[in-house]
Amino acid sequence: MTPGLEVHVTREAGVATARVVGEVDLLTSVALNRELEIVLEGEPDWLRLDLREVIFMDTSGVAVLIKARRRALEAGCRFSVKSASPAIQRLLEITGLASLLGE
């Protein structure tokens, strides 16, 4: 895994939950994108992201979320952010993504 980022995936009854830990920036966003692609290759019915332990996210991380959502929807998979840290929740609100990505 990339230093500064961990992704832990659990699967249960068609739902894949990716718990992201650390910082999502230009360097780590590539690894996060790759991890989410692997999860989607498993064809879950629903991909949920748990961002409670993300302490920083820049625009490259936001782009990964948007790209993953698009790929999921194209595959017929529901996509949402299950929970986010206060800082990331604020980022999602500022960018207008909170309502788009929320459950």
C-alpha positions in Angstrom: 0.0 0.0 0.0 1.1 3.6 -0.6 2.6 5.3 2.4 0.0 7.6 4.0 -2.9 5.7 2.7 -4.6 2.4 3.6 -7.8 0.9 2.0 -9.5 -1.9 3.8 -12.3 -3.6 1.9 -15.0 -5.8 3.4 -17.7 -7.6 1.4 -21.1 -8.7 2.7 -24.3 -9.6 0.9 -23.5 -7.7 -2.3 -22.2 -4.6 -0.5 -18.5 -3.8 -0.7 -17.3 -1.3 1.9 -14.0 0.4 1.4 -12.6 2.0 4.6 -10.0 4.6 3.7 -7.4 5.7 6.2 -4.9 8.5 5.9 -4.4 11.2 3.3 -5.8 11.3 -0.2 -3.5 13.6 -2.3 -1.9 13.6 -5.8 0.4 10.7 -4.8 -2.1 8.5 -2.9 -5.1 9.2 -5.2 -3.6 6.9 -7.8 -3.5 4.0 -5.3 -7.1 4.8 -4.1 -8.3 4.8 -7.7 -6.6 1.4 -8.3 -8.2 -0.1 -5.2 -11.6 1.1 -6.1 -11.2 -0.3 -9.6 -10.4 -3.7 -8.1 -13.4 -3.5 -5.9 -15.7 -2.7 -8.8 -14.2 -5.6 -10.8 -15.9 -7.8 -8.2 -19.2 -6.5 -9.4 -20.8 -5.5 -6.1 -24.4 -4.3 -6.0 -23.3 -1.4 -3.8 -20.0 0.3 -3.1 -19.8 2.3 0.1 -16.9 4.4 1.1 -16.1 5.0 4.8 -14.0 8.2 4.9 -14.1 8.7 8.7 -10.3 8.2 9.0 -9.3 10.4 6.1 -7.5 13.3 7.5 -6.9 15.2 4.3 -8.2 15.1 0.7 -7.3 17.4 -2.2 -8.9 17.9 -5.6 -7.2 14.8 -6.9 -9.1 12.8 -4.3 -12.4 14.5 -5.1 -11.7 13.5 -8.8 -11.2 9.9 -7.8 -14.6 9.9 -5.9 -16.4 11.3 -9.0 -14.7 8.8 -11.3 -15.5 5.9 -9.1 -19.1 6.9 -8.8 -19.4 7.2 -12.6 -17.8 3.7 -13.1 -20.1 2.2 -10.4 -23.2 3.7 -11.9 -22.2 2.6 -15.4 -21.8 -1.0 -14.0 -25.2 -0.8 -12.3 -23.7 -0.5 -8.9 -25.0 1.9 -6.2 -22.2 4.2 -4.9 -22.2 6.3 -1.7 -20.1 7.7 1.0 -21.2 6.0 4.2 -19.5 8.4 6.6 -16.8 11.0 6.5 -14.6 12.9 9.0 -15.8 16.4 9.8 -13.1 17.9 7.5 -13.9 15.6 4.6 -17.7 16.1 5.1 -17.1 19.9 4.9 -15.1 19.4 1.7 -17.9 17.4 0.2 -20.4 20.1 1.2 -18.3 22.9 -0.3 -17.9 21.0 -3.6 -21.6 20.1 -3.7 -20.8 16.4 -3.6 -22.4 15.8 -0.1 -25.9 15.3 -1.5 -24.6 13.4 -4.6 -22.5 10.9 -2.6 -24.5 10.7 0.6 -26.7 7.7 1.5 
